[in-house]
Every structure is written in structure tokens, then in C-alpha cells.
Amino acid sequence: MPSPAPPAQLWSQVKTIDSTMASYSPKRMPFHDESSVSHNSASAITCAESSLTTDMAIMVQTKKIMDGVNAKIQTVKNIDQPMTTLKSYIVDVISKMDQIDKDNRRKATIGIFGQSGHGKSSLINAILGEEDLLPPGSLGACTAVVTQVEANLDDSNYTAEIELYSKEEWDKMLQVLFRVLSDDSEDRDDEMFESAKEKITAVYGEDADKKKIEELKKDKKFAEISNFLSDSEKIISKRERSDFANEVACFIQYSVASPGGWYWPLVKSVKIKIPNCDELLKHIVLLDLPGIGDCNKTREDLWRSKLRECSSVWIVSDINRAITDKDPWGILKHCIQDLGPGGECKNISFICTKTDDIHPGAYMRCSRLTKDEIGNKDQTAVCILHRNKTTKESVKKKIESLNPGTKKLMEKISTEVFTVSSKAFFKQNSNLEPTETEIPKLQEVLKSINRRINQEMARGYVSDAKGVLSLIQIFSPNTNEEMVETKAKVHDKLANNLKNALTELDRQFEKMYEDLDKCLSEGVQNSVRLCVATAQKELIAPDDIDNRGFHKTLKALCKNKGHYWSKNWCMILDLNECLARHMQESINEEFNQIFPVNGKTEKSLQKHLDNVSIIQSDNTYCRSSMLYHIQNFIKTRENKLKVLLGRKVINRKKEI
């Protein structure tokens, strides 16, 4: 990178604007001379691009330049109506640049899966360097509460924004929970029963589940909860981390030993904002996505919508159970359709936690490590690193051995494996070096994402600024016949180019529609023909299910609109997905060609959008000519529009 320009030089770039603008009379629209503000400002922006060392510094400098342009343009008076209209438009565009950038700024979302007790909270604490921020078990302990962690960009407080159910919503849920508890038949679903009991006792206290709902409504605690739910949102904001952790605990934790006064069943979602972590989380949201295991359709819909926002996913598992546990692989199998074709996930990371939890002697016997292999090195450290290496290899082999359907959907999604120790990262005299805990690797992942988004924002803003400066020079007070004729020809040519480009785009869209329609029609026929056999094999009488008591699961499946997900992901049944599978299989390949998660294909919709331009590449003009500035302005607006359309395409894809 070039060395940064000294402050004096940077200020001189801004003064260039001031001195240039000051040289023009208020009676004259100062947009047209070769030494005008736009020419000098564009040069200043180019200088900033080549001199400043960071993308955000470039953006800040460009904003200063545009502030100067805006201030001077607004001083222009006594101009005719066309120039007044142009002036108003330019001022409006500049004033909206910051707001448009803010409105369209989209944070990268990293979804985090994992059972309670597998170290998710400790992992996040270590990454953020906040040892006691989230207490163990806080993420995932509350079965279905979506919890997100992001940077506090407003002040230096630790803040929680807690979205609550309304009193009416909770009353309906309570009716369902007591209905589940009243089921004393032999075929009741024990897991749903325990879940209902857990929620009622968490909120209302011990033995509340043994009361009738009419009795509970007479209880003082019931009135307190009803009053508590009069507000749809609760805000907790504390300067001290310990004070914040203590107050937020009842919304994200639950203690079976101390029932009552735990509010997580009343919570839709929790947003936790951490101060002083811009480098890690300025443009990132860490989103805890626990298993559903719940009889609440509202929570399930929220869960799925959040899942589709994830551009990356971290699957967290205790290193001792990373391969044998069904949970991470059940998560992957069930969610891959929403993450890939139905979402925008580009990366899946398997994070094996608690690497420091090891007994060296037992591990050496099990892995057949000899003392000669350890030599003079720290025995515990050698065993940890040896297990880390073998676990990574085993996880990668497991990924390779996934069923063909899941593996096919993961072709365009990159995978990584990390072995981390949050405890060793904080420990002063640990057996491991900080880098060996691999927490710094995950920190670098976040920093890299932040840098990329910073770069995109800076480039977009600078491009917009250059477009505005070109716009300033497009219109000229020169109204001679030759200029009028030239403008008319340019207008007609651009209009014709636009018409031709849209015609070609329509043709490509029609072809995409026909291809998808053909695939979907074949899939519908297959689904109708095979629906009974598929449901029989996968849901009604699967080979790998113990039939004793399975009728309880089927009953729960019917009650929950075709869905049954156990809390720990060991059993995931989805009748709707099962019946739609043949349609998905028929359409997946074509769909992924048109809407690829990573990059572009020859068939991709985004590629065809990017090819659209009303500017013909064979037209080249002198940099000082009006036609050059017309081209430059239109190109910047085209590029901005394509970025916005690309975002809309992704969002609409998720709805299909």
C-alpha cells in the first residue's frame, strides 16, 4: 500500500474545492469549466484512493470532499429553471448518499448451532475477549429463543433488546401447554410433556404445572406476568459487564434447581449489543439458532427466517463427541436446503470445543502415543494437539461420507474445521499458546469479513461520489443548435440501447422460467407417484426407528402441522419436506444454476443483470467532453442499481 498522505495534503484537497468554487460568480452555474469543482474534486478523490491506507479512511475523506461540493453548490443563485432543477437534484443526491448507504448496509449473519453445555457461550466470550459476559449454558439453554450478539455502535454500554410475546400470544401458548400437560394417555409425547412442564415452572414456579389453568390465573404471579407483558420490548443497558450479565440472566438462562422468575419462555428473541468490539462485529451478527423442539409455530417460522439470513454457519460440538453425536450431522442434513438453495450460506465451519478437557495418560493409551513421540515437550499440550489433528481429519472424512443428496447441496459451500479451547485462551499459564487455542483464527475470520464489507462500502461510496461529480458537468449553459442536436442524439441512442437491453433480458428470463417450469412439472409428477412410498419409508415406518412408542411421535407430528424436531436433534421428521423432496430434487440443479450461492454461472440471473448496460463499450470520448461525463454518471447509477437488484434477487429467492 502507498504511504498515507499527511494531514496537510488531505486538507489541501478539501481547500481545492473551496478555492475553485469561490472563483465562480454566483450568477454563473459553476459546473462546466475544466477547472471546476467536479474536476478538482474527482482528482482529490483519486488522490485519496491512492494515498490512504484504509478503505474507511478513503470513505471519510471522500465524504469531506462531497460535503465541500454540497456546501458550495447550495450557494449558487440566479440561475434559470433547468439549472435550478439540476442543482436541486444534485443537492438531493448528495444529501441522500449517507442515508442510502446506511439503509442498504447489510450485516453478515453467522448462525451458531450447538447443544447447551457444548461451549457456545464460552466460545463467544473468548472471541470477544469478554470472559464472564455470557454465563455457561445461556446460549441454547432456552430451547427456542433466538439470541443474537452484535456490536454496540451507539455508546459504551452493554445492552440487551428483548422482544416479548404479547399478553394475548402468551395466553394462547399457555392454553396449549396446559393441554399438553393434561394428556395422561399412554401414547402422550413425553418430550413435549417435559417441555411444557419446564416452561410453566420456569415462569410461575415450582408445582405450577400441577395446577389447573383456572387456578393459576388466580395466583398473584399470574397477574405479575400479565403486567410484565404489557410492554412488547424490554431494554437492559449497563455500563459494567457484571451488572449487565446479572440482569439479563433471567431472560436467557434457566435453573431447574430454582424454578420461578425465569422469563425465557416469554421471549421471542434477544439482541445483545457489546461495546468496543467494532473490529470484530461492526458489520457482523452472531446468531444463536437452537433446535426447535417446540410446539410453537411462531417460533419455528422465526427460526427458519433467521436461518435463511445466514451467510455462514458455525456448528459447535464438544470435541469428545464431535464425530459420534448425531446432533451436528442432524442439523446439517435438515438445514442444508434452507442454508443453500433457500438461503445464502457460503461457508459452514465445524467448531470442536473444550480441547483442553483431556486426560493425557488415558489419551496416550487410546491413541497409542508413545513417550518417545512426546519427548521433552509438554505431555498435555502434545496430546491436545494430536487429538485436534486427528479430530479435524475425522470430521473432514465424515463430511465426505455424507449422503449424496446433502453432499450435492454442499458443493458450492466451503467447509472448515476448528478445534478450540476457550478456557486455555483466557488462562495465564496454559499448556497451549494462544494461537494453539485457535480462538485467534476465529477472530481473524470475523476481522476478514469486516474488512471485506468496509471495502465494499468504501468503493460504493466513492463510485457514487464520482458519479455525482460527473453529473455536475453533464449539463452546460451552452444552448447552441449543435449542442442541442448532440444531446438529442445521445438521448435517443441511450433510449434505444435500454430498449434492446430490456428485450434481451426478457428473453433470458423467459428461458429461465421455461426451464424451471419443466423441471418442476417433472418433480410434481414424481411426487404424486411416489408420495405414499416415500412417506412410508421415511416417516411412517422407517427402518432405523424403534417402533415401540413411535406412535407418540407420529401423533406429535400431526399436531404440529407435519413437523417434529426433538430438542437434541436426534430425531427430525418433516412430512412437508418429505412430500416435497422429489420436487426439490428435480429442480435443485437448475435452480442452483440460476441462483448460485457462490459466484456466477452461465445461466445465473445475476450474470444476465450484470451484462445489461445502455453504455456501449465501443464508445470512447475525451475525458473533458460532455459525453464522457454522461457515460461515467450512467455507469455509476447502473452499477448501484445492479447491486440493489442483486440483493432483491437473493431475498426473493428465499421466498420461492
Beta strands, then each sheet from edge to edge (+ up, - down):
strand 1: 108-113
strand 2: 146-151
strand 3: 158-164
strand 4: 233-238
strand 5: 267-274
strand 6: 284-288
strand 7: 312-318
strand 8: 347-353
strand 9: 414-419
strand 10: 563-565
strand 11: 572-574
sheet 1: 4+ 3- 5+ 2+ 6- 1- 7- 8- 9-
sheet 2: 10+ 11-
end
